[in-house]
Every structure is written in structure tokens, then in C-alpha cells.
Amino acid sequence: EVRHRLLARCEPFLVLGDVIVQRAAALGAGGDFVAHVSPPSVVSSCLINRQVLKGQTCRDVKTADSFQGALKNLNLPMNAVGFLTAADVSQFQQVFLSHGPLWVHAIATVGLTNARASGDEADVPLEGRKLPTGTINLWVACNALPGITGRLEAIQTATGAKVAALRDAEVKSRKSDRPAAGTGTDCVAIAASGELPYDYCGMHTVIGELIGKAVYKVIRGGIAS
């Protein structure tokens, strides 16, 4: 059984997805598999989280064909941005924060069976092979960040908040038992409408504060669940 969670469907957003690894890469317009491109940028009106069986990889589920079929069956736009996970998609976490006209909406599913610390010994040779599933999929939507520089900084801010949440929850690497920075297959996408002209979102800014708080809360919620 493959389950889906429609995370957002709204007016077209510019989605900037940080593709960490091929096995949990974003899909671009038309369902083409985007691999080894970081970060891809697409105009999308839909975000989808697709659940697969534990132990499956993108190769097992034929990623591009799988997503195209799912989008057609669910009558969703073909420019959707999608992630894969073996985590229970019904246990997704979300936090919405605002400051005046500015808002940030963070959504995540948290799987930790593949938790790793930065610098852990590699699991695969250079040519690659199948990896175990266990992924933190994170989406951050915002009504600002019209430029690519702002969205890139948002990835950094969101990732820092994710790492802080894992650290404070004392999540350890399954490989080295050191403090985990994430999993080996994490993905993050920034969905930015650019309605507001603010493009700075570092930790000194209001946008950075909202992103940091929202991401921290959804990751901690996912760990607890």
C-alpha cells in the first residue's frame, strides 16, 4: 500500500527544493526525476508527500513513473513537488506563525531510522547502491522571499533549526552514536510566493526567527510522535 498526504494546494508558489540525495529528490514539472541538482527551482501549485514501504528505495518504486501515476490518480497538477518517505505520512506535523502581514508555515514528517552525524563513515561506494529508508521531509512555505538568494538562505536557516531540534532531543547517529544532524536522505523545500519584498531571513531577522521557531517545533513534534 502506498499512502499520500497532500500537504498544500494553493496559488502557484515558487518552490526551491534542496535535493540532498537522489533517493529523496524533488520532482520537477511534468514529473521528470531531478537528480544530482541542488537546488532545483520550479513553479508549483502543489506539494505532496508519498509514503512507501519500509526498506523500499526510489529504484524499487520507479520514482518518476510512481509520482506521475499518483498525481493523475489524485487529479493533482503535474507540476507538483513531491518527496518520498517510509515514515507514516498521517503523522505529519505543522506549525503556522505570523508577524504582521508576514507568515511562515512549516510542515514535516520525521523518520529517524537512518539518522546520521556529519562526517559519519560512508555507507555506500562511489557508484552507489540501495540505502535504507528513514527520512526527514521538510517544507517551509512563506509569503515573502521573492529572490533566489533569500530562498537559499531560508534552506540554511531551516536546516539549522532542524539540527538544533535533533540535538536538543538527543537524537544519535545510528552509525557512530554521535549527535545526529539529520538522516542520510533528508529533503527540504522552500515554497515562497514572494508577495512581500523581504529577502533576508538569517537568524537576526523576523523571517529567520519565524522559520527557526516553526521548523524547530515541527521537528520536535515529529520526534515525539
C-alpha positions as CSV (number, residue, x, y, z in Angstrom):
1,E,0.0,0.0,0.0
2,V,1.2,3.5,-0.9
3,R,-0.2,6.4,1.0
4,H,-0.2,10.1,0.2
5,R,-0.5,13.2,2.1
6,L,-1.5,16.4,0.2
7,L,0.5,18.9,2.2
8,A,-0.6,22.1,0.4
9,R,-2.5,23.1,-2.7
10,C,-2.7,26.8,-3.3
11,E,-1.9,29.6,-5.8
12,P,1.3,29.0,-7.6
13,F,4.4,29.2,-5.4
14,L,8.0,29.2,-6.5
15,V,9.3,26.1,-4.8
16,L,13.0,25.8,-4.2
17,G,13.9,22.2,-3.2
18,D,17.2,21.3,-1.6
19,V,17.9,17.9,-3.1
20,I,20.1,16.3,-0.6
21,V,20.3,12.9,-2.2
22,Q,18.9,11.3,-5.3
23,R,16.7,8.9,-3.4
24,A,14.5,11.6,-2.0
25,A,14.8,14.2,-4.7
26,A,12.1,16.7,-5.7
27,L,10.2,16.1,-8.9
28,G,10.1,19.0,-11.4
29,A,7.4,20.0,-13.9
30,G,5.9,17.1,-15.8
31,G,7.1,14.6,-13.2
32,D,10.7,14.4,-14.5
33,F,13.1,13.0,-12.0
34,V,15.5,15.6,-10.8
35,A,18.7,14.0,-9.6
36,H,22.1,15.5,-8.6
37,V,20.7,19.0,-9.0
38,S,20.9,21.2,-5.9
39,P,18.8,23.2,-5.7
40,P,16.2,22.8,-8.5
41,S,13.7,25.6,-8.8
42,V,10.2,25.1,-10.2
43,V,6.9,26.9,-10.2
44,S,4.4,24.7,-8.5
45,S,0.9,24.8,-7.0
46,C,1.0,21.5,-5.1
47,L,3.3,19.8,-2.5
48,I,2.8,16.0,-1.9
49,N,4.4,13.6,0.5
50,R,4.3,10.0,-0.8
51,Q,4.7,7.1,1.6
52,V,6.4,3.9,0.5
53,L,7.0,0.6,2.3
54,K,9.9,0.5,4.8
55,G,13.0,-0.8,3.1
56,Q,12.0,0.5,-0.4
57,T,14.1,2.9,-2.3
58,C,13.3,5.2,-5.3
59,R,14.6,2.4,-7.6
60,D,12.1,0.0,-6.1
61,V,9.1,2.3,-6.7
62,K,10.3,3.7,-10.1
63,T,10.2,7.2,-8.7
64,A,9.2,9.3,-11.7
65,D,6.5,6.9,-13.0
66,S,5.2,6.4,-9.5
67,F,4.7,10.1,-8.9
68,Q,3.2,10.7,-12.3
69,G,0.7,8.0,-11.7
70,A,-0.1,9.2,-8.2
71,L,-0.7,12.8,-9.5
72,K,-3.0,11.6,-12.2
73,N,-5.0,9.3,-9.9
74,L,-5.4,12.1,-7.4
75,N,-6.2,14.7,-10.1
76,L,-3.3,16.9,-9.0
77,P,-1.3,19.3,-11.1
78,M,1.6,17.7,-12.9
79,N,4.0,20.4,-11.7
80,A,3.7,19.2,-8.1
81,V,6.8,18.9,-6.0
82,G,7.0,15.6,-4.2
83,F,9.0,13.7,-1.7
84,L,9.2,10.1,-0.6
85,T,9.3,8.7,2.9
86,A,8.7,5.4,4.7
87,A,7.5,7.4,7.8
88,D,3.8,7.4,8.5
89,V,2.6,10.4,6.5
90,S,-0.6,10.7,8.6
91,Q,1.7,11.7,11.5
92,F,2.9,14.9,9.8
93,Q,3.5,17.9,11.9
94,Q,2.7,21.5,11.1
95,V,3.2,24.9,12.6
96,F,1.9,28.3,11.3
97,L,3.5,31.5,12.7
98,S,2.9,35.1,11.7
99,H,4.2,38.6,12.4
100,G,2.1,41.4,10.9
101,P,1.5,40.6,7.3
102,L,4.3,38.0,7.2
103,W,3.6,34.4,7.8
104,V,5.6,31.1,7.8
105,H,4.1,27.6,7.6
106,A,6.4,24.6,8.3
107,I,5.3,21.0,7.7
108,A,7.4,17.9,8.3
109,T,7.3,14.1,8.5
110,V,10.1,12.7,10.7
111,G,11.7,9.3,10.2
112,L,14.9,8.6,12.1
113,T,15.9,5.0,11.3
114,N,18.6,6.4,9.0
115,A,19.9,9.1,11.5
116,R,23.5,10.2,10.8
117,A,26.0,12.7,12.2
118,S,28.0,14.9,9.8
119,G,31.2,13.1,8.8
120,D,30.0,9.6,9.6
121,E,31.7,6.9,7.6
122,A,30.0,6.4,4.3
123,D,27.5,3.6,3.8
124,V,27.9,3.2,0.0
125,P,30.7,3.2,-2.5
126,L,31.1,6.0,-5.0
127,E,29.0,4.2,-7.6
128,G,26.1,3.9,-5.1
129,R,23.7,1.2,-4.1
130,K,20.4,0.9,-2.3
131,L,20.1,2.7,1.0
132,P,17.7,2.0,3.9
133,T,14.8,4.3,4.2
134,G,14.4,6.8,7.1
135,T,13.9,10.4,6.1
136,I,13.1,13.9,7.5
137,N,11.0,15.6,4.8
138,L,10.5,19.3,5.5
139,W,8.5,22.0,3.7
140,V,8.6,25.7,4.6
141,A,6.1,28.0,3.0
142,C,6.3,31.8,3.3
143,N,4.7,34.8,1.7
144,A,8.0,36.6,1.2
145,L,11.4,35.6,-0.2
146,P,10.9,36.7,-3.9
147,G,14.6,36.2,-4.8
148,I,16.7,33.0,-5.1
149,T,19.2,34.4,-2.6
150,G,16.5,34.6,0.1
151,R,15.2,31.1,-0.6
152,L,18.8,29.7,-0.4
153,E,19.3,31.4,2.9
154,A,15.9,30.0,4.1
155,I,17.3,26.5,3.4
156,Q,20.2,27.3,5.7
157,T,18.0,28.7,8.4
158,A,15.6,25.8,8.3
159,T,18.4,23.3,8.3
160,G,20.0,24.9,11.3
161,A,16.7,24.7,13.2
162,K,16.3,21.1,12.3
163,V,19.7,20.2,13.6
164,A,19.0,22.2,16.8
165,A,15.8,20.2,17.3
166,L,17.6,16.9,16.9
167,R,20.4,18.0,19.2
168,D,18.0,19.1,22.0
169,A,16.1,15.8,21.7
170,E,19.4,14.0,22.0
171,V,18.9,12.0,18.7
172,K,22.1,10.0,18.0
173,S,23.6,8.7,14.8
174,R,22.7,5.0,14.1
175,K,26.3,4.7,12.7
176,S,28.5,6.4,15.2
177,D,26.3,7.3,18.2
178,R,27.4,10.9,17.8
179,P,24.7,13.7,17.9
180,A,22.7,13.3,14.6
181,A,22.4,16.2,12.2
182,G,19.6,14.6,10.2
183,T,19.3,11.4,8.2
184,G,21.2,10.3,5.1
185,T,18.2,11.1,2.9
186,D,16.7,14.3,4.2
187,C,14.9,16.8,1.9
188,V,13.8,20.4,2.4
189,A,11.7,22.6,0.1
190,I,11.1,26.3,0.4
191,A,7.7,27.4,-1.1
192,A,7.8,31.1,-1.5
193,S,5.1,33.3,-3.0
194,G,7.2,36.4,-2.9
195,E,4.2,38.6,-2.1
196,L,6.2,40.6,0.4
197,P,9.6,42.1,-0.7
198,Y,11.7,40.7,2.2
199,D,14.6,38.6,1.1
200,Y,16.8,38.4,4.2
201,C,16.0,35.5,6.5
202,G,19.1,34.9,8.6
203,M,18.9,34.5,12.4
204,H,18.9,38.3,13.0
205,T,15.7,38.8,11.0
206,V,12.0,38.4,11.8
207,I,11.6,35.9,8.9
208,G,14.5,33.9,10.2
209,E,13.0,33.9,13.7
210,L,9.7,32.6,12.3
211,I,11.4,29.9,10.2
212,G,13.6,28.8,13.0
213,K,10.7,28.6,15.5
214,A,8.3,26.8,13.2
215,V,10.9,24.3,11.9
216,Y,12.1,23.6,15.4
217,K,8.6,22.9,16.6
218,V,7.6,20.6,13.8
219,I,10.8,18.5,14.1
220,R,10.5,18.2,17.8
221,G,6.8,17.2,17.4
222,G,7.8,14.6,14.8
223,I,10.5,13.2,17.1
224,A,7.9,12.9,19.9
225,S,5.3,11.2,17.7
